[in-house]
Amino acid sequence: MFVTSSPPWLDSVRSLPRRGLYVLGVAAAALGFVALTRGKAVGTSGSALAYVEAIHHSVSPIALGRIDTLLVRLGQKVSNGEALVVMDGRELVAEREKATAQLAQLEAAVVAATEDEELQVTRSELRLLIARADEHGNRAELAEITQRMHRLDALLEQQMIPATQAEAARERQRQLAARVEMFDEAKARGQAGLGHVGPTDGDHGRAVSVHVEPARRAVLVQKAVLHQLELQIEQLTLYAPVEGVVTTLAHRPGEVVSAGTEIVSIVSNRPGVLIAELQEGMAAHVEVGQGVTVRPKELFARALHGRVLELAPEVDEVIPRARPSPGIPAWGRRITLQLDAGSEVLPGQAFNVALD
């Protein structure tokens, strides 16, 4: 029985399928590792995931209300202070109109009260002047009748006049003395304004102001109410807190939302700033100012360059997006990168970062 052996080249050909399967298995394993780790290397060097800094700002009302108008659309770029949403303000506008009418009434009441008090104070001043004139007249008449009584008493002793004549003069003297005494007591107590030397323009104005002050305070209170309504109406328009892009429109016109409910969300970022998560093996080998190379996830994308701007003070748990496997906890160090000027990136865009 004869045994024929195959030539070597034939054995090589026959083993090709097995070798191919082995190579394919190794390649698949490598691709699987890359897919699971998203291109992030393990060790003290290599690359890490970075993403463009995205700061989200929520725009919401400060009070319960109904949305009247949305002034922006999804993806729209907005500037700082640009109007985004207008809330329904019909009720507040009606209250403002009512408050404005009440303020006008109160201001008219102040004018009327001022005119009335001017008249009353003027009359009081006239009565005071008349009283003072009477006082001077009574004092003069008292001085005169006192001198006359001396003469009448002398004549009465000589029985040159009847006693009734002297008694009538004496009664008049007592009346005048009583009135003068009343004036003196009023002056001493400061009653009826008799304690002042005489009325002045300042006294007149103060007297009017004292009586009108309650009406003026009512005007101030109503102005405060009106100002409060104006502020509430102004707050019905919601403005962009920063320059950015509208990313979310959570509610639509006609919907009723409570205070603090997000209606619009805006995303902003510092130009050219990226956030990166370095694995523990790389965390100790980075410093502020160190150069970095970043490359977008797209195949054959152009590499960008920058430097390390900020370093986190500790190793902490990595956010799910930057983990080799999102469901498995990992730890690393967060760093902030600043790309060179002119690098155009989108908020949230992902990059692979390599330390130079």
Secondary structure, 3 states (H helix, E strand, C coil): CCCCCCCHHHHHHHHHHHHHHHHHHHHHHHHHHHHHHCCCCCCCCCEEEEEECCEEEEECCCCCEEEEEECCCCCCEECCCCEEEEECCHHHHHHHHHHHHHHHHHHHHHHHHHHHHHHHHHHHHHHHHHHHHHHHHHHHHHHHHHHHHHHHHHHHHCCCCCHHHHHHHHHHHHHHHHHHHHHHHHHHHCHHHCCCCCCCHHHHHHHHHHHHHHHHHHHHHHHHHHHHHHHHHHCCEEECCCCEEEEEECCCCCCEECCCCCCEEEEECCCCEEEEEEEHHHHCCCCCCCEEEEEECCCCCCCEEEEEEEECCCCEECCHHHCCCCCCCCEEEEEEEEECCCCCCCCCCEEEEEEC
